[in-house]
């Protein structure tokens, strides 16, 4: 299991106290691109999925849960291909 996969697992088990850099690190591993065009939000995207998250010091747990769900949905889609 890679470091990024372990980090995703830790996010799933405890969605508290994460920073935007952690999400960017994991997103890059799973093929997501991200952009922050001079705003206080970061948008993660690939061909199918898109999620915009406020980039405060600590990310609210609901956004971390949505991020993890998006990654898991992508992995589910890839397993059916």
N, C-alpha and C positions, 0 to 999 in steps of 0.2 A: 504494500500500500504506500503510495507516494505521500510526501509531506503535505501536498495540497489536498489530497483526499482525506487525510487525517484531520486537517484543519476544517474541511467541510463537515466531517462527522462531529467534530467538537462544536461547530456552529449549530448543527441540528440538535445536539443534546443540551446546549446551553446558549440561547440566543442573546444573552446579555453581555454588555461591555465589549463590543467589537468596534473597530474603526474602519473607515472606508478603504484604507490601504489593504487590510486583510481581505476584503471582498474583491478588490482589484486583483490581488495575488491569485485567489482561487478562480476568478472569472477567466483570467488569461490562460490558465491550465485547461479549462474546458472549452476553449475556442471562442469565448465571448470577447467582443471589443467594447471599449467604453470611451465615453467622451464627457468632458466637463467644459463646455464652451463659455468660460468666464462667469459661471453662475455658481450658486451654492448647492447644486444638485449634480449627481453623476448618473448618466444613462448607460446601462449595460444592454448590449444587443447582439444578436446574431441574425441569421436569416428568418427565424421563426419567432423568437422571443424578444421582449423588450421590457425593461424595468427601470424606472427612475427613482433614485434614492437620495434624500437630503444628505449632504456630507458634513454633518456636525461632528463634534469631537467624538461622541459615542453614538452609534447607530441605534435607533429604537428597535427593540426585539421584534416588532411586527415586520419591519423591513428585512431583518435578517431571516425571518421565517419565510417571507415571500421570495427572497433570493435563493434560499436552500430549495424551496419547492420548484423554482424555475430550473435550477440545475438538475434536480431529480427528474423532472419532466423531460428534459433534454436527454438524459441518460436512458430513460424509458423508451423514448422514441428511437434512439439509436439501437437499442437492443432488439427492436422489432424489424429493423432494416436488414 
